[in-house]
């Protein structure tokens, strides 16, 4: 079973600081305690910046759902196309070039290249 509640790190941090302060006998207005408070301000600031720059995954949930649906549709269409291509005859609608036509085309290309080269 999943626990959806997040642990409260602020309370844990406060407890750890209090224990540390008692262990080292520091006053509340000690310079070290002021540095700890400055660190907490800094941490809250960067946490807010991170939350602002990294939006929640929930904002993208609908886009991801649409993307999954599109991918499934593409897979269905590809499967249909593959099925049609497998059932089609291999020579169906295939245009073949004869050997004679290919030789004449090659000779015409060589002649055109020669004439262009002479004229240039």
C-alpha positions, 0 to 999 in steps of 0.5 A, spaced: 500 500 500 502 506 498 503 512 503 501 518 499 503 523 505 509 526 504 514 526 510 514 533 514 522 535 513 521 541 517 519 538 523 525 533 523 529 539 521 527 543 527 528 537 532 535 536 529 537 543 530 534 543 537 537 537 539 544 540 536 543 546 540 542 543 546 548 538 545 552 544 544 549 549 549 547 554 544 543 560 545 537 562 540 541 569 538 547 565 537 551 567 531 550 559 529 543 559 530 542 566 525 546 562 520 542 556 520 536 561 520 539 564 514 540 557 511 533 556 511 531 562 508 535 560 502 533 553 502 525 556 501 527 561 496 531 556 492 525 551 493 520 556 490 524 557 484 525 550 483 517 549 483 516 555 479 521 552 473 519 545 474 511 545 473 507 539 476 507 533 472 499 533 472 500 539 467 502 534 462 498 528 464 493 530 458 498 531 453 501 525 455 494 521 454 493 524 447 500 522 445 499 515 447 492 515 444 496 517 437 501 512 438 496 507 439 493 509 432 499 509 428 501 502 431 494 500 428 494 503 422 501 500 421 499 493 422 493 494 417 499 497 412 503 491 413 497 486 412 496 489 406 503 489 403 504 482 405 497 480 401 499 484 395 502 480 389 510 482 389 509 485 382 503 488 382 503 495 379 511 495 378 514 498 372 520 495 369 525 499 365 528 495 359 535 494 358 535 497 352 531 503 355 537 504 360 542 503 355 539 509 351 538 513 357 546 512 359 548 514 352 544 520 352 546 522 358 554 521 356 552 525 350 549 531 354 555 531 359 560 531 353 556 537 349 555 541 356 562 540 357 564 542 350 560 549 350 562 551 357 
